[in-house]
Amino acid sequence: MTQAGGPAGPPLVGVDLGGTLVRAAVATGEATHTIPVRRATPAAGPPAAVLDVIAAAVREATGGVTPAGVAIGIPGPLDPVAGVVYTTPNLHGWQDMPAQAMLQQRLGCPVAIQNDARLAGFAEWIAGAALRARFVLFVTVSTGVGGAIVSDGELYGGAAGTAGEIGHTIYTPDGPPCGQGHRGCLEGTASGTAIARRARELLAAGGASSLSSLAPELLDARAVADAAEQGDALSVRLYAEAGRALGLALGGMLNLLSPEVVVVGGGLINAGDLLFAPLHAGVREIAFAAPLARCRFVPAALGTDAGLVGAVAWAVRRFGPRAEAPATA
C-alpha cells in the first residue's frame, strides 16, 4: 500500500484511544493522516474487548494490510518502554496491563504506546502552536489535566516514562481529591470535572447563580463558562479560581524548566479570557522575570485532532523509513 504524500511500503497507523471513541488513521506524511476510522470504545467491558476494537479499527483503516507499525495514545500513566499501562481513567481493569504486547499479538506488527496528552503535546510541536520550538511545555485542560515536555524534538518521559503529569502536582494540600484520589492536586481544582463539581457544591450550599435552573447532570464546565459569559458571578469566580491555579502551577514550571513555549490546550481553552486572564495573572505571581520574558504562552492549534495527529506522527517517528530508536520516551 502506498500512502498519498507519505512513505511507500506498508502503512503506519496512529490510534487515539478515548473513553468513548477509538480513532485510527493511516499516516500520509510526517504529521498528516487519512480520514480516521471511528469505533465506540467498550469502556465498561474488559481490556481485551477494548484491544479487540482497536485492532479492528486498525485493520479497517489499512484495508486489511498489516501495518509496518502502530502508535497509540492511551489515557493515564504508562511506561512506553516496557509497554505497560499502569492504570487508566474511564476504562475498567487496566491495572499494570501489558497493552503493547497484547496489541502486537493481535496486529502482527510492532506497536508503540504513549500517554495521550504527551502525544498531543508532540503534535503541537511537530505541526501546531509550538512548531519546532526547542523546549516546549504542553498542558491540556479538559475533563482532566495532562501535560507533556518536548525537548529538542524528543518527548521527555523520565526514568519511569511518566514525566509531564502536571495535573497531579499539588496546588493546595487542603484541596479536593482528583479522580485518582490525590488530594489537592491541580486536576482536582482546575479541570473541567473539578469546575463542575465545585459548582454543584456551591449551589447545594445555597449559592446564588443562574446555574440553579439546570439539572445537575447538565451542569458541566461548558455550562459554567456560558453562565460566566452572561455575567453570573459564581461562574466567573469558578473560572477565576481554576485559571489562577493553572497559572501558579505553570509559573512554577517556568522557574523549574524555563521552556521556550508553553502551549495550553484542551476543551477549557474555549472559555477564552475567562480562563486565560487569571491564568496569566497567576503565572506572574510566581514566575521569575528572566524565564517569563523568554517564554511564549500560546493556545493549542490542533484542537480535538491533536491526539490523533500525535499518534500518527509518533508512528512515523518510531517505525518510518528514518525511524529513531526510542530512549526513555
C-alpha positions in Angstrom: 0.0 0.0 0.0 1.3 3.4 -0.9 0.2 6.4 1.2 -0.5 9.6 -0.6 2.1 12.1 0.4 3.8 9.7 2.7 6.4 6.9 2.6 5.9 3.9 0.3 5.5 0.5 1.8 3.3 -1.0 4.5 1.2 1.6 6.2 1.9 3.3 9.5 -1.1 3.9 11.8 -1.9 6.2 14.6 -4.6 5.4 17.2 -6.2 7.7 19.7 -8.0 5.8 22.5 -10.6 7.8 24.3 -13.2 6.8 26.9 -16.0 7.0 24.3 -14.3 6.6 21.0 -11.4 4.8 19.2 -10.0 6.6 16.2 -7.4 5.1 13.9 -5.8 6.6 10.8 -3.1 5.9 8.3 -0.1 8.3 8.1 0.0 10.2 4.8 3.1 12.3 5.8 5.1 13.2 8.9 2.0 14.5 10.7 -0.9 14.1 8.4 -3.4 11.2 8.1 -6.3 9.7 6.2 -9.9 10.2 7.3 -10.0 8.3 10.6 -11.9 5.1 11.3 -14.1 5.6 14.4 -15.4 3.0 16.7 -17.2 3.2 20.0 -14.9 2.3 23.0 -16.5 -0.6 25.0 -15.3 1.3 28.2 -17.4 -0.9 30.5 -16.0 -4.1 29.1 -12.8 -5.9 29.9 -9.5 -4.7 28.5 -9.4 -7.5 25.9 -12.7 -6.1 24.4 -11.1 -2.6 24.1 -8.0 -4.1 22.5 -10.1 -6.1 20.0 -11.9 -2.9 18.9 -8.6 -1.1 18.5 -7.2 -3.9 16.4 -10.4 -4.0 14.2 -10.2 -0.2 13.7 -6.5 -0.5 12.6 -7.4 -3.3 10.1 -10.2 -1.2 8.7 -8.0 1.8 8.4 -5.4 -0.1 6.4 -7.8 -2.1 4.3 -6.6 -5.3 5.9 -2.9 -4.7 5.1 -0.6 -5.5 8.0 1.0 -2.2 9.2 4.7 -1.5 9.5 4.0 -0.1 12.9 1.2 1.3 15.1 1.4 4.0 17.7 -1.4 4.5 20.2 -2.2 7.3 22.7 -3.7 5.9 25.9 -5.1 8.0 28.8 -3.4 7.6 32.1 0.2 6.8 33.4 2.1 4.2 31.5 5.6 3.0 30.7 6.2 3.4 27.0 9.5 1.5 27.1 8.1 -1.6 28.9 4.8 -1.2 27.1 2.8 -1.4 30.3 -0.3 0.7 31.2 -0.3 1.3 34.9 -4.0 2.5 35.1 -6.5 4.4 33.0 -9.4 6.7 33.9 -12.8 5.7 32.5 -11.6 2.2 31.5 -12.0 -0.8 33.7 -9.4 -3.4 34.5 -6.3 -1.6 33.0 -4.1 -2.1 36.0 -0.5 -3.0 35.0 -1.7 -4.0 31.6 0.9 -5.2 29.0 -1.0 -3.4 26.3 1.9 -3.1 23.9 2.5 -6.9 23.8 -1.3 -7.6 23.6 -1.8 -5.3 20.7 1.3 -6.7 18.9 -0.1 -10.2 19.2 -3.4 -9.0 17.7 -2.0 -7.0 14.9 1.2 -8.9 14.0 3.3 -5.7 13.8 5.3 -3.5 16.2 3.3 -1.3 18.5 4.4 1.8 20.5 2.2 3.0 23.3 2.3 6.6 24.8 0.2 8.7 27.1 -2.4 10.6 25.1 -1.6 14.0 26.5 2.1 13.6 25.7 1.2 12.7 22.1 -1.0 15.8 21.9 2.0 17.8 23.0 4.2 16.2 20.4 1.6 17.0 17.8 1.7 20.7 18.8 5.5 20.7 18.5 5.6 18.9 15.1 2.5 20.6 13.4 0.9 23.1 15.7 1.3 26.0 18.0 4.9 25.2 19.1 6.2 24.3 15.7 9.8 23.1 16.0 10.4 25.1 19.2 13.5 23.9 21.1 11.8 23.3 24.5 8.1 23.1 24.9 5.8 22.6 27.9 2.3 21.5 27.0 -0.7 21.4 29.3 -4.2 20.2 28.4 -7.1 21.2 30.5 -10.3 19.3 29.9 -12.0 16.5 31.8 -8.7 16.1 33.5 -5.3 18.0 33.4 -2.4 16.4 31.5 0.9 17.5 30.0 4.0 16.9 28.0 7.6 18.0 27.8 9.2 18.2 24.3 12.9 18.9 24.3 14.9 19.2 21.1 12.1 17.3 19.3 12.0 14.4 21.7 9.3 13.6 24.2 10.8 13.5 27.7 9.5 10.6 29.7 11.9 10.5 32.6 13.1 7.3 34.4 9.6 5.8 34.5 8.3 7.2 31.2 5.6 9.2 33.1 7.0 12.7 33.0 4.7 15.5 32.2 1.9 14.8 34.6 1.4 18.4 35.7 -2.2 17.7 36.6 -1.0 15.7 39.6 1.2 18.3 41.1 -0.1 19.7 44.4 -1.9 23.1 44.2 -3.1 23.2 47.8 -2.8 20.3 50.3 -6.3 21.1 51.6 -8.0 20.9 48.2 -10.4 18.2 46.9 -9.2 14.9 45.6 -9.0 14.2 41.9 -10.3 11.1 40.3 -7.1 9.3 41.2 -7.6 10.2 44.9 -4.8 12.7 45.0 -5.9 15.4 47.4 -5.2 19.0 46.5 -3.7 18.4 43.0 -4.2 20.6 40.1 -6.6 18.2 38.4 -8.9 18.2 41.4 -9.0 22.0 41.3 -8.7 23.3 37.8 -10.1 20.6 35.4 -13.5 20.7 33.8 -14.6 17.9 36.1 -13.5 20.0 39.1 -15.2 23.2 38.0 -18.5 21.3 37.5 -18.2 19.6 40.9 -17.4 22.8 42.7 -20.4 24.5 41.0 -22.7 21.7 42.3 -21.3 22.0 45.8 -21.8 25.8 45.9 -25.3 25.5 44.6 -26.2 22.8 47.1 -24.9 25.2 49.8 -27.3 27.9 48.7 -25.1 29.9 46.3 -27.0 32.3 44.1 -26.4 31.5 40.4 -28.3 31.2 37.1 -26.9 27.7 37.1 -29.5 26.7 39.7 -32.0 26.3 36.8 -30.0 23.5 35.3 -30.5 19.8 36.2 -27.3 18.6 38.0 -26.5 16.2 35.1 -26.4 19.1 32.7 -24.1 21.2 34.8 -20.6 20.8 33.2 -17.7 23.2 32.7 -19.2 24.4 29.4 -22.4 25.4 31.1 -20.4 27.2 33.8 -18.5 29.1 31.1 -21.7 30.0 29.3 -23.1 31.4 32.6 -19.9 33.3 33.2 -20.1 34.9 29.8 -23.6 36.2 30.8 -22.1 37.7 33.9 -23.0 35.1 36.5 -20.8 36.0 39.5 -20.5 32.4 40.8 -19.4 31.1 37.4 -16.9 33.9 36.9 -15.4 33.1 40.3 -15.0 29.4 39.4 -13.1 30.1 36.2 -11.0 32.7 38.1 -10.1 30.1 40.7 -9.3 27.5 38.1 -7.3 29.9 35.9 -5.2 31.1 38.8 -4.4 27.6 40.0 -3.2 26.7 36.5 -1.2 30.0 36.3 0.5 29.3 39.6 1.4 25.8 38.6 2.7 26.9 35.2 4.6 29.8 36.8 6.4 27.2 39.0 7.1 25.1 35.9 8.7 28.1 34.3 11.0 28.5 37.2 11.9 24.8 37.2 12.2 24.2 33.4 12.4 27.6 31.6 10.6 26.4 28.4 10.7 28.4 25.2 6.9 27.9 24.6 4.0 26.9 26.9 1.1 25.5 24.9 -2.3 25.4 26.7 -4.8 23.0 25.1 -8.0 21.1 26.0 -11.6 21.9 25.9 -11.4 24.6 28.6 -9.4 27.0 26.4 -12.7 27.6 24.6 -13.6 29.8 27.6 -11.1 32.3 26.3 -10.2 35.2 28.7 -12.4 33.7 31.5 -9.6 31.1 31.8 -6.6 32.9 30.3 -6.8 36.2 32.2 -6.5 34.7 35.7 -4.0 32.1 34.3 -1.6 34.8 33.1 -2.1 36.7 36.3 -1.2 33.6 38.3 1.9 33.0 36.2 3.1 36.5 37.0 2.6 35.9 40.7 5.3 33.3 40.9 7.4 33.1 37.8 10.8 34.8 37.8 11.3 37.6 35.4 14.0 36.0 33.2 12.3 32.8 32.2 9.0 34.6 31.8 10.5 37.1 29.4 11.9 34.3 27.3 8.7 32.2 27.1 5.7 32.5 24.9 2.2 31.3 26.1 0.1 30.2 23.2 -3.3 28.3 22.9 -3.1 24.9 21.2 -3.7 25.0 17.5 -4.8 21.4 16.7 -8.0 21.1 18.8 -9.5 17.7 19.2 -7.3 16.3 16.4 -4.1 16.7 18.4 -4.1 13.2 20.0 -4.5 11.5 16.6 -2.0 13.7 14.9 0.4 13.0 17.7 -0.2 9.2 17.4 0.3 9.3 13.6 3.5 11.4 14.0 4.8 9.1 16.7 4.2 6.1 14.4 6.2 7.8 11.7 8.9 8.7 14.2 9.2 5.2 15.6 8.6 3.0 12.6 9.0 5.1 9.4 11.9 5.0 6.9 14.1 7.2 9.1 12.8 5.7 12.4 14.7 6.7 15.5 15.4 4.2 18.3 13.4 5.2 21.5 15.4 6.3 24.5 13.4 6.9 27.7 10.4 8.3 25.8 
